Amino acid sequence: MKLEEILKSQVIEAVKALYQIEATDSMIQLQKTRPEFEGHITLVVFPFVKLARKAPAMVAQEIGDYLTGSPIHPFPDSPIHRFTGSPLISSFNAVQGFLNLTIADSYWLQVLGEIADDPHYGMVSPSEETHGRGLMMVEYSSPNTNKPLHLGHVRNNLLGYSIAKIQEANGWQVVKTNIVNDRGIHICKSMLAWLRFGNGETPETSGKKGDHLIGDYYVRFDKEYKKEVADLMAQGMDEDTAKREAPLMKEAQAMLLRWEQGDPEVRALWEKMNSWVYAGFDETYRMMGVSFDKIYYESNTYLEGKSEVEKGLQSGVFYRRPDNSVWADLTPDGLDEKLLLRQDGTSVYMTQDIGTAKLRFRDYPIDKMVYVVGNEQEYHFKVLSILLDRLGFPFGKELVHFSYGMVELPNGKMKSREGTVVDADDLMASMIADAKEISKDKVNTLPDITEQEADDIARKVGLGALKYFILKVDPRKNMLFNPAESIDFNGNTGPFIQYTYARIQSVLRKSDSPLPRFTDSSIPRFTDSPIHLNSKELSLIQRLSEFPSVVRQAGDEFSPAVICNYAYALAQDFNSFYHDYSILNEENGQVRALRIMLSASVAKVIAAAMSLLGIEVPERM
């Protein structure tokens, strides 16, 4: 039973005994005590004043007197029952209609013991998973096979992976999924450019990752296409007509039609070039530390979507225009009309998403479907939800679009066609190199450090800096990425939190005894002794006790930033404690054991919090 639940039970008992009031949970208002007053939790007594027929200050005083003499009751499902007979409230102060309560050290020691002994503290334990909340599918990444992953994809992947981890910690069975956009006009542009200008180049002959190689040809297509448009305009053609009539664009559109018709030559080229890209993607995902349970491909799902559109056309849900294109009229829903099939019969993204949704709900008993996609696609997902509902799919209205802001650069937005993106591979390599350079002096002070371990530390620190910097921002907001700020070992950064964890591990390695445990037999040596928690120890235990509610909040809000803020605050609290108090040199053996246990618990929770962010914590730094 949680502290607030125990306090509510005791307050209900107190007002009944004192005033014959049958209080309900809704009448009991508990809040964190304001910092200018002594205490941990404040009870608002105004709801009882009228029925008690006494002044607020008197009611607060009487309830405080009752609670300080009231033992902790042996609630069957509460670990606190081991302290039966000890008062939960050690002291109080009444300020008008507010009763500020100081919780006894014995309670906080018990809390620390429970945290120390729970290997799954703050998260759903394996025994509870069978009673989980259902199956949640989280889609993220969604790359195109005509270019490598860039900084925008990095934020998408990190958010998606972290959200999946957080939801698992909250009791959901999670399926991490990816939809690869492996067909369409953009793919044909890269294919055509490779045919025209590639001279048979491959990843092996070029020494480039496959996704980088194909991305180069996507940029090359745009460059050559712009030349053709400029030439046509110089001949007197207006810009819109020139863009339509440019030979390269017309040839790419013809290639797309041949692809959809199953042309063997086009399909063979498509399979070869896509295989290069997939190998490159896999390498990037491994370095980034993200993974998927199921990958769908647009080339497999778009036909399902076309089939559903045809059914909708026959049933009157959609309509065909004179040019043979198929549309949905969404004006009754306050939107406009949406193209579903082009006049040549080729499909669009919406068609593919209809087919993908159908296959996913066929493959899995999904209770909640979450799309991690940037906020520029909000309209798209509104339309998708309406169309699926119109087509008769019961899950149509239940889709969740997790909309996040874009990553911006000091010099503006990224453009793949112009080759002005921040490449994900280059970014990660740069972060790791920076971490190695910055931490070179620190790492060299470690005894027996090998080059391999130094490289691994740099990898963890560099990627941790990148991930934390991106995830600490409210996901709904646009963000400006600054690599230099992200890798600072001071302030609200990943390396600062990682360094705190490594510092604790150093302390624990130097400890000359195994970690103490709060077993039933060992508890009395703390609770029956005159140990008094100092303010820093107490603050740390209180902060640790908040972790489960922080994980729940992050899950409810789909916000890794909540975990980031908590991990940073916990690291700050520990460093403040570490600065003011000795751990291993403490002469009192019981206090020393307590501080070792407290330090180990902080390290465990930091590691758990960072794991929810997809961040590794090094044992040494």
For each residue, the residues with C-beta under 8 A, 3 or more apart:
1: 5 6 75 77 78 80
2: 5 6
3: 6 7 41 103 107 545
4: 7 8 30 41
5: 1 2 8 9
6: 1 2 3 9 10 72 73 75 78 80 88
7: 3 4 10 11 28 30 41 43 88 101
8: 4 5 11 12 25 28 30
9: 5 6 12 13 73 75
10: 6 7 13 14 67 70 73 88
11: 7 8 14 15 23 28 43 63 67
12: 8 9 15 16 23 28
13: 9 10 16 17 70
14: 10 11 17 18 63 66 67 70
15: 11 12 18 19 21 23 48 52 63
16: 12 13 19 20 21 22 23
17: 13 14 66
18: 14 15 21 52 62 63 66
19: 15 16 48 51 52
20: 16
21: 15 16 18 48 51 52
22: 16
23: 11 12 15 16 27 28 47 48
24: 27 28
25: 8 28
26:
27: 23 24 47 48
28: 7 8 11 12 23 24 25 43 47
29: 43 44 47
30: 4 7 8 41 42 43 44
31: 41 42 44
32: 40 41 42
33: 37 38 39 40 41 42 100 101
34: 37 42
35:
36:
37: 33 34 42 93 95 100
38: 33 91 93 100 102
39: 33 42 92 93 100 101 102
40: 32 33 101 102 103 542
41: 3 4 7 30 31 32 33 100 101 103
42: 30 31 32 33 34 37 39 98 99 100 101
43: 7 11 28 29 30 60 63 98 99 101
44: 29 30 31 47 97 98
45: 48 49 56 59 60 63 97 98 99
46: 49 56 97
47: 23 27 28 29 44
48: 15 19 21 23 27 45 51 52 59 63
49: 45 46 52 54 55 56 59 97
50: 53
51: 19 21 48
52: 15 18 19 21 48 49 59
53: 50
54: 49 58 59 62
55: 49 58 59
56: 45 46 49 59 60 96 97
57: 60 61 94 95 96 97
58: 54 55 61 62
59: 45 48 49 52 54 55 56 62 63 97
60: 43 45 56 57 63 64 94 95 96 97 98 99
61: 57 58 64 65 94
62: 18 54 58 59 65 66
63: 11 14 15 18 43 45 48 59 60 66 67 99
64: 60 61 67 68 89 92 93 94 99 101
65: 61 62 68 69
66: 14 17 18 62 63 69 70
67: 10 11 14 63 64 70 87 88 89 92 101
68: 64 65 87 89 90 91 92
69: 65 66 87
70: 10 13 14 66 67 87 88 89
71: 84 85 86 87 88
72: 6 80 81 83 84 85 86 87 88 107
73: 6 9 10 81 84
74: 78 81 84
75: 1 6 9 78 80 81
76: 81
77: 1
78: 1 6 74 75 81
79: 82 110 113 114
80: 1 6 72 75 83 88 107 110
81: 72 73 74 75 76 78 84
82: 79 110 520 523
83: 72 80 86 106 107 110 527
84: 71 72 73 74 81
85: 71 72
86: 71 72 83 104 106 527
87: 67 68 69 70 71 72 90 104
88: 6 7 10 67 70 71 72 80 103 104 107
89: 64 67 68 70 92 101 102 103 104
90: 68 87 102 103 104 105
91: 38 68 102
92: 39 64 67 68 89 99 100 101 102
93: 37 38 39 64 99 100
94: 57 60 61 64 98 99 100
95: 37 57 60 98 100
96: 56 57 60
97: 44 45 46 49 56 57 59 60
98: 42 43 44 45 60 94 95
99: 42 43 45 60 63 64 92 93 94
100: 33 37 38 39 41 42 92 93 94 95
101: 7 33 39 40 41 42 43 64 67 89 92
102: 38 39 40 89 90 91 92
103: 3 40 41 88 89 90 107 108
104: 86 87 88 89 90 107 108
105: 90 108 109 531 532 533 538
106: 83 86 109 110 527
107: 3 72 80 83 88 103 104 110 111
108: 103 104 105 111 112 533 538 541 542
109: 105 106 112 113 518 523 526 527 531 533 594
110: 79 80 82 83 106 107 113 114 518 523 527
111: 107 108 114 115 541 544 545
112: 108 109 115 116 518 541 544 594 597 598 601
113: 79 109 110 116 117 517 518 523 526 597
114: 79 110 111 117 118 121 518
115: 111 112 118 121 541 544 545 601 604 605
116: 112 113 515 517 518 597 600 601 604
117: 113 114 517 518 519
118: 114 115 121 125
119:
120: 123 124 125 126
121: 114 115 118 547 548 604 605 608
122: 169 547 548 550 551 605 608
123: 120 168 169 170 548 551 608
124: 120 128 129 132 168 169 170 171
125: 118 120 128 129
126: 120 129
127: 130
128: 124 125 131 132 171
129: 124 125 126 132 171 173
130: 127
131: 128 171
132: 124 128 129 171 172 173
133: 136 170 171 172 367
134: 172 173 367 368
135: 172 173 174 175 364 365 366 367 368
136: 133 167 172 173 174 175 366 367 368 369 370
137: 174 175 177 360 364 366 368 369 370
138: 160 163 164 167 174 175 176 177 370 372
139: 142 160 177 178 179 369 370 371 372 373
140: 156 157 159 160 161 163 164 176 178 290 372
141: 149 153 156 157 160 178 285 290 292
142: 139 156 178 179 180 181 373
143: 147 149 153 178 180 181 281
144: 147 181 182 184 186 187
145: 180 181 182 187 211 214 273 274 277 278
146: 186 187 189 190 214 215 218 277
147: 143 144 150 190 211 214 215 218 416 421
148: 209 211 212 215 280 284 423 424 425
149: 141 143 153 154 157 211 281 284 423 424 425
150: 147 153 154 414 416 421 422 423 424
151: 154 155 407 409 414 421 422 423 424 427 481
152: 155 156 374 406 407 414 421
153: 141 143 149 150 156 157 424
154: 149 150 151 157 158 288 407 424 427 466 470
155: 151 152 158 159 404 407 470 479
156: 140 141 142 152 153 159 160 372 373 374 404
157: 140 141 149 153 154 160 161 285 288 290
158: 154 155 161 162 288 290 467 470 471 560 613 614
159: 140 155 156 162 163 372 402 404 470 471 475 560
160: 138 139 140 141 156 157 163 164 176 290 372
161: 140 157 158 164 165 176 289 290 291 614
162: 158 159 165 166 471 560 563 612 613 614
163: 138 140 159 160 166 167 370 372 402 558 560
164: 138 140 160 161 167 168 174 176
165: 161 162 168 169 611 612 613 614
166: 162 163 169 170 551 554 555 558 560 563 612
167: 136 138 163 164 170 172 174 555
168: 123 124 164 165 171 172 173 174
169: 122 123 124 165 166 551 555 612
170: 123 124 133 166 167 551 552 555
171: 124 128 129 131 132 133 168
172: 132 133 134 135 136 167 168 368 555
173: 129 132 134 135 136 168
174: 135 136 137 138 164 167 168
175: 135 136 137 138 293 294 364 366
176: 138 140 160 161 164 291 292 293 294
177: 137 138 139 292 293 294 295 296 360
178: 139 140 141 142 143 292 294 295 296
179: 139 142 295 296 297 298 301 352 353 356
180: 142 143 145 278 295 296 297 298
181: 142 143 144 145 184 186 298 349 352
182: 144 145 187 274 297 298 299
183: 187 259 270 298 299 302
184: 144 181 187 188 256 298 349
185: 188 189 252 253 256
186: 144 146 181 189 190 218
187: 144 145 146 182 183 184 190 191 270 274
188: 184 185 191 192 252 253 255 256 259
189: 146 185 186 192 193 218 221 222 225 252
190: 146 147 186 187 193 194 214 215 217 218 221 273
191: 187 188 194 195 217 255 266 269 270 273
192: 188 189 195 196 221 248 251 252 255
193: 189 190 196 197 198 217 218 220 221 224
194: 190 191 197 198 201 214 217 269 273
195: 191 192 198 269
196: 192 193 224
197: 193 194 217 220 224
198: 193 194 195 201 217
199:
200: 205
201: 194 198 205 206 213
202: 205 206 213 276
203: 206 207 208 209 210 213 276 279 280
204: 207
205: 200 201 202
206: 201 202 203 213
207: 203 204
208: 203 212 213 216
209: 148 203 212 213 279 280 283 425
210: 203 213 214 273 275 276 277 278 279 280
211: 145 147 148 149 214 215 276 277 280 281 284
212: 148 208 209 215 216 280 423 425
213: 201 202 203 206 208 209 210 216 217 276
214: 145 146 147 190 194 210 211 217 218 273 276 277
215: 146 147 148 190 211 212 218 219 416 419
216: 208 212 213 219 220 419
217: 190 191 193 194 197 198 213 214 220 221
218: 146 147 186 189 190 193 214 215 221 222 416 417
219: 215 216 222 223 416 417 418 419
220: 193 197 216 217 223 224
221: 189 190 192 193 217 218 224 225 248 252
222: 189 218 219 225 226 417 418
223: 219 220 226 227
224: 193 196 197 220 221 227 228 248
225: 189 221 222 228 229 246 248 249
226: 222 223 229 230
227: 223 224 230 231
228: 224 225 231 232 242 246 247 248 249
229: 225 226 232 233 239 242 243 246
230: 226 227 233 234
231: 227 228 234 235
232: 228 229 235 237 241 242 245 246
233: 229 230 236 237 238 239 242
234: 230 231
235: 231 232
236: 233
237: 232 233 241 242 245
238: 233 241 242
239: 229 233 242 243
240: 243 244
241: 232 237 238 244 245
242: 228 229 232 233 237 238 239 245 246
243: 229 239 240 246 249
244: 240 241 249 250
245: 232 237 241 242 249 250
246: 225 228 229 232 242 243 249 250
247: 228 250 251
248: 192 221 224 225 228 251 252
249: 225 228 243 244 245 246 252 253
250: 244 245 246 247 253 254
251: 192 247 248 254 255
252: 185 188 189 192 221 248 249 255 256
253: 185 188 249 250 256 257
254: 250 251 257 258
255: 188 191 192 251 252 258 259 266
256: 184 185 188 252 253 259 260 346
257: 253 254 260 261 344 346
258: 254 255 261 263 266
259: 183 188 255 256 262 263 266 267 270
260: 256 257 345 346
261: 257 258
262: 259 267
263: 258 259 266 267
264: 267 268
265: 268 269
266: 191 255 258 259 263 269 270
267: 259 262 263 264 270 271
268: 264 265 271 272
269: 191 194 195 265 266 272 273
270: 183 187 191 259 266 267 273 274
271: 267 268 274 275
272: 268 269 275 276
273: 145 190 191 194 210 214 269 270 276 277
274: 145 182 187 270 271 277 278
275: 210 271 272 278 279
276: 202 203 210 211 213 214 272 273 279 280
277: 145 146 210 211 214 273 274 280 281
278: 145 180 210 274 275 281 282
279: 203 209 210 275 276 282 283
280: 148 203 209 210 211 212 276 277 283 284
281: 143 149 211 277 278 284 285
282: 278 279 285 286
283: 209 279 280 286 287 425
284: 148 149 211 280 281 287 288 424 425 428
285: 141 157 281 282 288 290 291 292
286: 282 283 289
287: 283 284 425 428 463
288: 154 157 158 284 285 424 428 463
289: 161 286 463 467 614 616
290: 140 141 157 158 160 161 285 614
291: 161 176 285
292: 141 176 177 178 285 295
293: 175 176 177
294: 175 176 177 178 363
295: 177 178 179 180 292
296: 177 178 179 180 300 301 356 359 360
297: 179 180 182 300 301
298: 179 180 181 182 183 184 301 302 352 356
299: 182 183 302
300: 296 297 303 304 359
301: 179 296 297 298 304 305 352 355 356 359
302: 183 298 299 305 306 347 351 352 355
303: 300 306 307 355
304: 300 301 307 308 354 355 356 358 359
305: 301 302 308 309 347 350 351 352 353 354 355 356 358
306: 302 303 309 310 341 347 351 355
307: 303 304 310 311 355
308: 304 305 311 312 354 355 358 391
309: 305 306 312 313 318 326 340 341 347 351 354
310: 306 307 313 314
311: 307 308 314 315 391
312: 308 309 315 317 318 328 387 390 391
313: 309 310 316 317 318 319 320 326
314: 310 311
315: 311 312
316: 313 319
317: 312 313 328 390 391
318: 309 312 313 326 327 328 340
319: 313 316 326 327 329
320: 313 324 325 326 327
321: 324 325 326 327 343
322:
323: 343
324: 320 321 343 344 345
325: 320 321 339 341 342 343
326: 309 313 318 319 320 321 339 340 341
327: 318 319 320 321 337 338 339 340
328: 312 317 318 337 338 340 383 387 390
329: 319 332 337
330: 333 334 335 336 337 338 383 386
331: 334 335 336 337
332: 329
333: 330 386
334: 330 331
335: 330 331 338 379 382 383 386
336: 330 331
337: 327 328 329 330 331
338: 327 328 330 335 350 383 387
339: 325 326 327 342 348 350
340: 309 318 326 327 328 347 348 350 351
341: 306 309 325 326 345 346 347 348 351
342: 325 339 345 346 347 348
343: 321 323 324 325
344: 257 324
345: 260 324 341 342
346: 256 257 260 341 342
347: 302 305 306 309 340 341 342 351 352
348: 339 340 341 342 351 352
349: 181 184 352 353 380
350: 305 338 339 340 353 354 380 383 384 387
351: 302 305 306 309 340 341 347 348 354 355
352: 179 181 298 301 302 305 347 348 349 355 356
353: 179 305 349 350 356 357 380 384
354: 304 305 308 309 350 351 357 358 384 387 388 391
355: 301 302 303 304 305 306 307 308 351 352 358 359
356: 179 296 298 301 304 305 352 353 359 360
357: 353 354 360 361 369 384 388 393 395 399
358: 304 305 308 354 355 361 362 393
359: 296 300 301 304 355 356 362 363
360: 137 177 296 356 357 363 364 366 369
361: 357 358 364 366 369 393 395
362: 358 359
363: 294 359 360
364: 135 137 175 360 361
365: 135
366: 135 136 137 175 360 361 369 395
367: 133 134 135 136
368: 134 135 136 137 172 398 400
369: 136 137 139 357 360 361 366 395 398 399 400
370: 136 137 138 139 163 400 402 558
371: 139 381 399 400 401 402
372: 138 139 140 156 159 160 163 402 404
373: 139 142 156 377 380 381 401 402 403 404
374: 152 156 377 403 404 405 406
375: 378 403 404 405 406 476
376: 406
377: 373 374 380 381 401 403
378: 375 381 382 401 403
379: 335 382 383
380: 349 350 353 373 377 383 384
381: 371 373 377 378 384 385 399 401 403
382: 335 378 379 385 386 401
383: 328 330 335 338 350 379 380 386 387
384: 350 353 354 357 380 381 387 388 399
385: 381 382 388 389 396 397 399
386: 330 333 335 382 383 389 390 396
387: 312 328 338 350 354 383 384 390 391 396
388: 354 357 384 385 391 393 395 396 399
389: 385 386 392 393 396 397
390: 312 317 328 386 387 396
391: 308 311 312 317 354 387 388 396
392: 389
393: 357 358 361 388 389 396
394: 398
395: 357 361 366 369 388 398 399
396: 385 386 387 388 389 390 391 393 399
397: 385 389
398: 368 369 394 395
399: 357 369 371 381 384 385 388 395 396
400: 368 369 370 371
401: 371 373 377 378 381 382
402: 159 163 370 371 372 373 475 558
403: 373 374 375 377 378 381 476
404: 155 156 159 372 373 374 375 475 476
405: 374 375 473 475 476 477 478 479
406: 152 374 375 376 413 478 479
407: 151 152 154 155 470 478 479 480 481
408: 412 413 478 479 480 481
409: 151 412 413 414 422 480 481
410: 480
411:
412: 408 409
413: 406 408 409
414: 150 151 152 409 420 421 422
415: 418 419 420 421
416: 147 150 215 218 219 419 421
417: 218 219 222
418: 219 222 415
419: 215 216 219 415 416
420: 414 415
421: 147 150 151 152 414 415 416
422: 150 151 409 414 426 427 481
423: 148 149 150 151 212 426 427
424: 148 149 150 151 153 154 284 288 427 428
425: 148 149 209 212 283 284 287 428 429
426: 422 423 429 430
427: 151 154 422 423 424 430 431 466 483
428: 284 287 288 424 425 431 432 462 463 466
429: 425 426 432 433
430: 426 427 433 434 483
431: 427 428 434 435 462 463 465 466 483 486 487
432: 428 429 435 436 458 459 462 463
433: 429 430 436 437 458 462
434: 430 431 437 438 462 483 487
435: 431 432 438 439 457 458 459 461 462 465 487 495
436: 432 433 439 440 454 455 458 462
437: 433 434 440
438: 434 435 487 489
439: 435 436 442 443 457 458 461 489 621
440: 436 437 443 444
441: 444 445
442: 439 445 446 621
443: 439 440 446 449 454 457 458 621
444: 440 441 449
445: 441 442
446: 442 443 449 620
447:
448:
449: 443 444 446 453 454 620
450: 453 454
451: 454 455
452: 455 456
453: 449 450 456 457 620
454: 436 443 449 450 451 457 458
455: 436 451 452 458 459
456: 452 453 459 460 618
457: 435 439 443 453 454 460 461 618 620 621
458: 432 433 435 436 439 443 454 455 461 462
459: 432 435 455 456 462 463
460: 456 457 463 464 498 615 616 617 618
461: 435 439 457 458 464 465 487 494 495 498 618 621
462: 428 431 432 433 434 435 436 458 459 465 466 487
463: 287 288 289 428 431 432 459 460 466 467 615 616
464: 460 461 467 468 494 495 497 498 610 615 616 617
465: 431 435 461 462 468 469 483 486 487 493 494 495
466: 154 427 428 431 462 463 469 470 483 486 494
467: 158 289 463 464 470 471 494 613 614 615
468: 464 465 471 472 486 493 494 497 564 613 615
469: 465 466 472 473 481 482 485 486 493 494
470: 154 155 158 159 407 466 467 473 479 481
471: 158 159 162 467 468 560 561 563 564 613
472: 468 469 492 561 564 565 568
473: 405 469 470 477 479 561
474: 477 559 561
475: 159 402 404 405 558 559 560 561
476: 375 403 404 405
477: 405 473 474
478: 405 406 407 408
479: 155 405 406 407 408 470 473
480: 407 408 409 410
481: 151 407 408 409 422 469 470 486
482: 469 485 486
483: 427 430 431 434 465 466 486 487
484: 487 488
485: 469 482 488 493
486: 431 465 466 468 469 481 482 483 493 494
487: 431 434 435 438 461 462 465 483 484 493 495
488: 484 485 491 493 495 496
489: 438 439 493 495 496 499
490: 493 496
491: 488 496
492: 472 496 564 568
493: 465 468 469 485 486 487 488 489 490 496 497
494: 461 464 465 466 467 468 469 486 497 498 610 615
495: 435 461 464 465 487 488 489 498 499
496: 488 489 490 491 492 493 499 500 568 571
497: 464 468 493 494 500 501 567 568 571 606 610 617
498: 460 461 464 494 495 501 502 610 615 617 618 621
499: 489 495 496 502 503 621
500: 496 497 503 504 571 574 575 606
501: 497 498 504 505 571 603 606 607 610 617 618
502: 498 499 505 506 617 618 619 620 621
503: 499 500 506 507 575 578 621
504: 500 501 507 508 574 599 600 602 603 606
505: 501 502 508 509 603 619 620
506: 502 503 509 510 620
507: 503 504 510 511 583 584 596 599
508: 504 505 511 515 596 599 600 603
509: 505 506
510: 506 507 584
511: 507 508 515 584 596
512:
513: 516 593 596
514:
515: 116 508 511 596 597 600
516: 513 522 593 594 596 597
517: 113 116 117 522 597
518: 109 110 112 113 114 116 117 522 523 526 597
519: 117 522 523
520: 82 523
521: 524
522: 516 517 518 519 525 526
523: 82 109 110 113 518 519 520 526 527
524: 521 527 528
525: 522 528 529 590
526: 109 113 518 522 523 529 531 590 594
527: 83 86 106 109 110 523 524
528: 524 525
529: 525 526 590
530:
531: 105 109 526 590 591 594
532: 105
533: 105 108 109 537 538 541
534: 537 538 581
535: 538 539
536: 539 540 573 576 577 580 581
537: 533 534 540 541 577 581 594 595 598
538: 105 108 533 534 535 541 542
539: 535 536 542 543 573 577
540: 536 537 543 544 570 573 574 577 598 602
541: 108 111 112 115 533 537 538 544 545 598
542: 40 108 538 539 545 546
543: 539 540 546 569 570 573
544: 111 112 115 540 541 547 570 601 602 605
545: 3 111 115 541 542
546: 542 543 549 550 566
547: 121 122 544 550 551 566 605 608 609
548: 121 122 123 551 552
549: 546 552 553
550: 122 546 547 553 554 562 563 566 609
551: 122 123 166 169 170 547 548 554 555 563 612
552: 170 548 549 555 556
553: 549 550 556 557 559 562
554: 166 550 551 557 558 559 560 562 563 612
555: 166 167 169 170 172 551 552 558
556: 552 553
557: 553 554 562
558: 163 166 370 402 475 554 555
559: 474 475 553 554 562
560: 158 159 162 163 166 471 475 554 563 564 612 613
561: 471 472 473 474 475 564 565
562: 550 553 554 557 559 565 566
563: 162 166 471 550 551 554 560 566 567 609 612 613
564: 468 471 472 492 560 561 567 568 613
565: 472 561 562 568 569
566: 546 547 550 562 563 569 570 609
567: 497 563 564 570 571 606 609 610 613
568: 472 492 496 497 564 565 571 572
569: 543 565 566 572 573
570: 540 543 544 566 567 573 574 602 605 606 609
571: 496 497 500 501 567 568 574 575 606
572: 568 569 575 576
573: 536 539 540 543 569 570 576 577
574: 500 504 540 570 571 577 578 599 602
575: 500 503 571 572 578 579
576: 536 572 573 579 580
577: 536 537 539 540 573 574 580 581
578: 503 574 575 581 583
579: 575 576
580: 536 576 577
581: 534 536 537 577 578 586 595
582: 585 586
583: 507 578 586 592 595 596 599
584: 507 510 511 592 596
585: 582
586: 581 582 583 591 592 595
587: 592
588: 591 592
589: 592 593
590: 525 526 529 531 593 594
591: 531 586 588 594 595
592: 583 584 586 587 588 589 595 596
593: 513 516 589 590 596 597
594: 109 112 516 526 531 537 590 591 597 598
595: 537 581 583 586 591 592 598 599
596: 507 508 511 513 515 516 583 584 592 593 599 600
597: 112 113 116 515 516 517 518 593 594 600 601
598: 112 537 540 541 594 595 601 602
599: 504 507 508 574 583 595 596 602 603
600: 116 504 508 515 596 597 603 604
601: 112 115 116 544 597 598 604 605
602: 504 540 544 570 574 598 599 605 606
603: 501 504 505 508 599 600 606 607
604: 115 116 121 600 601 607 608
605: 115 121 122 544 547 570 601 602 608 609
606: 497 500 501 504 567 570 571 602 603 609 610 617
607: 501 603 604 610 611 617
608: 121 122 123 547 604 605 611 612
609: 547 550 563 566 567 570 605 606 612 613
610: 464 494 497 498 501 567 606 607 613 615 616 617
611: 165 607 608 614 615
612: 162 165 166 169 551 554 560 563 608 609
613: 158 162 165 467 468 471 560 563 564 567 609 610
614: 158 161 162 165 289 290 467 611
615: 460 463 464 467 468 494 498 610 611
616: 289 460 463 464 610
617: 460 464 497 498 501 502 606 607 610
618: 456 457 460 461 498 501 502 621
619: 502 505
620: 446 449 453 457 502 505 506
621: 439 442 443 457 461 498 499 502 503 618
